[in-house]
């Protein structure tokens, strides 16, 4: 007989009243980029001639005359460094009406070089042809090779704050954009998200590229744009004092409008009221917030794609987001900019009550099924299904049903070509060898040390850490080829853990749903920290570690996002978490992408929320501890 579900899941059953048992355990990249596609295809990566561009610069609704215009290609030598001014040795500036034309010859480093345009200084309507030295604004453009003579750019405060949010992890002082040489995909996807937030041709929010039905926060975008406008439409001295004071961080006060916007979005819980009050009484952009926001995070919430009681979330190497759906018999997949790959999801004959998902090293995704039906019509208490990374087709037929796979609730992929499965139903773990395509059972681990496995994460030594009733357990697999014995070590720490993650130092982070706490174990399993999140009533579920080692958790009952410092487990987010302005509803699954976006699956509304540029980028797919891309 199947074991009794833990109390956390009973609470959810009572709360939602719609699950048979506990329901909630909790287009490719190319189709969605601003100016085209991600880094794939056959187009040339060699230098090529750039196109004529034209546009205008506005401070609020006021033309900015005589501003210097720079066209940059983002760098690849590190985050926030190495951008190249493509217009050198020529100079371009706006005319008296704020318009400009780039007719000087320039060369794109490659078709895929990410480009952006910057306006500096100029006269935003000041007397006596004065200029504002603090004026620095930008607009994200995208692939250099897809700029054309029809490209029109409107550089204003809206495009500036949109770029600050979307490119927050790639921006340095003075509007310098760059990524590491190994994270070109993360940079491309960040530029695509910038076009969701604001249209660079019209200078309005949200952008025309925002998928149908998606919901951004335009009033928040306009409110921050108005705060920036208070400085833009001034002589750069006293008119900037309110904004610069509100945007001051431990690193000091900004000296230009772009750096001020960046400081604000990188520190979204700091000086929230002061930033809000920096907007002038007669704001040029409407509509605006009627009261101060809870924070200055930016979210976009997507729907469609077959989302139906979504659970776990995973991300592939191109930044596509895949979601396990408990109902509907489909898997949902979204592009890095939130476009559903299939309007109703990818169907699977083996999918049944699914909420665990992982992406392997070939970008195929693996989904757990509480129940399954074989081609002979026989019912099984669980299976795991495999789907193609490219077509979304089911590759596993009715699913893999090794004898030990029983009521599986979570899965994780390792870099060595294996898949770990948390088998809740018989308090065990399964290990599959998928490197050779067979999905053969490598090992089955069942003992009194694995009661009610609910989540799994993998450390750098290929050990699997499971969240179990009352704590955590580490499984060190044996080698079937040498008959090396496996070991299972259990550790007590918490009451009802529902999420688990491992950082690069080997520390294990556990989300405890009932206690609303995050626990940290050191690599030896000893408890080092416990931290209450969201005022003690958040109910953390999904948990992940970002590229800087900070920890993020989805607060199921708090409808918010928590952040902890990986160094000492102190809470970095506000007392009730980030994102209270976003339409979160019972968020469960959580994953971080290579652009620094945090993705949450909302079980209560069948939607997917993206917190833009808030975290340090993570290499995807996740094959062990989180590392920088």
URMO-V317744 format. One record per backbone hydrogen bond with DSSP energy under -1.0 kcal/mol. CO is the residue of the C=O (numbers start at 1). NH is the residue of the N-H. Records with the same first field share a line. If there is no record, write none. Layout:
# URMO-V317744
CO = NH, NH
This chain:
# URMO-V317744
6 = 10
7 = 11
8 = 12
9 = 13
10 = 14
11 = 15
12 = 16
13 = 17
24 = 26
28 = 31
29 = 32
36 = 33
38 = 40
48 = 108
53 = 102
54 = 153
55 = 100
56 = 155
57 = 64
59 = 62
62 = 59
65 = 123
67 = 94
68 = 120
70 = 118
71 = 86
72 = 116
73 = 84
75 = 179
78 = 81
84 = 73
87 = 90
92 = 69
95 = 98
98 = 57
99 = 95
100 = 55
102 = 53
106 = 50
108 = 48
110 = 113
111 = 145
113 = 144
114 = 74
115 = 141, 142
116 = 72
117 = 139
118 = 70
119 = 137
120 = 68
122 = 132
123 = 65
127 = 130
132 = 135
134 = 257
135 = 121
137 = 119
139 = 117
142 = 115
143 = 146
144 = 147
148 = 151
151 = 54
153 = 56
155 = 58
156 = 160
157 = 161
158 = 162
159 = 163
160 = 164
161 = 165
162 = 166
163 = 167
165 = 168
167 = 170
170 = 178
176 = 172
177 = 75
178 = 80
179 = 78
180 = 183
183 = 187
184 = 188
185 = 189
186 = 190
187 = 191
188 = 192
189 = 193
190 = 194
191 = 195
193 = 197
194 = 198
196 = 207
199 = 203
200 = 154
204 = 199
207 = 210
211 = 214
215 = 301
217 = 221
218 = 222
219 = 223
220 = 224
221 = 225
222 = 226
223 = 227
224 = 228
225 = 229
226 = 230
228 = 231, 232
229 = 233
232 = 234
237 = 240
238 = 241
240 = 244
241 = 245
242 = 246
243 = 247
245 = 248
249 = 252
252 = 249
256 = 260
257 = 261
258 = 262
259 = 263
260 = 264
261 = 265
262 = 266
267 = 270
268 = 296
271 = 275
272 = 276
273 = 277
276 = 279
281 = 283
298 = 612
300 = 610
301 = 215
302 = 608
304 = 307
308 = 327
309 = 326
312 = 324
314 = 322
316 = 319
320 = 316
321 = 334
322 = 314
323 = 332
324 = 311
325 = 354
329 = 348
331 = 346
332 = 323
333 = 341
334 = 321
335 = 338
339 = 335
342 = 345
346 = 331
352 = 371
353 = 370
355 = 312
356 = 368
358 = 366
360 = 363
364 = 360
365 = 387
366 = 358
367 = 385
369 = 383
372 = 380
374 = 377
378 = 374
380 = 372, 382
381 = 407
383 = 369
384 = 400
385 = 367
386 = 395
387 = 365
393 = 388
396 = 399
400 = 384
402 = 405
406 = 425
407 = 424
410 = 422
412 = 420
414 = 417
417 = 434, 435
418 = 414
419 = 432
420 = 412
421 = 430
422 = 409, 424
423 = 428
424 = 427
428 = 423
429 = 445
430 = 421
431 = 442, 443
432 = 419
433 = 440
434 = 437
440 = 433
443 = 431
445 = 429
447 = 450
451 = 469
455 = 467
457 = 465
459 = 462
463 = 459
464 = 475
465 = 457
466 = 473
467 = 454
468 = 471
470 = 493
471 = 468
472 = 491
473 = 466
474 = 489
475 = 464
476 = 487
479 = 482, 483, 484
487 = 476
489 = 474
491 = 472
495 = 470
496 = 513
499 = 511
501 = 509
502 = 626
503 = 506
507 = 503
508 = 521
509 = 501
510 = 519
511 = 498, 499
512 = 516, 517
516 = 533
517 = 512
518 = 531
519 = 510
520 = 528, 529
521 = 508
522 = 525
526 = 522
529 = 520
531 = 518
533 = 536
534 = 537
538 = 557, 558
539 = 556
542 = 554
544 = 552
546 = 549
550 = 546
551 = 564
552 = 544
553 = 562
554 = 541
555 = 559, 560
560 = 555
561 = 578
562 = 553
563 = 572, 573
564 = 551
565 = 569
570 = 565
574 = 577
578 = 561
579 = 582
582 = 584
585 = 604
586 = 603
588 = 542
589 = 601
591 = 599
593 = 596, 618
596 = 615
597 = 593
598 = 611
599 = 591
600 = 609
601 = 588
602 = 606, 607
607 = 602
608 = 302
609 = 600
610 = 300
611 = 598
616 = 547
627 = 619
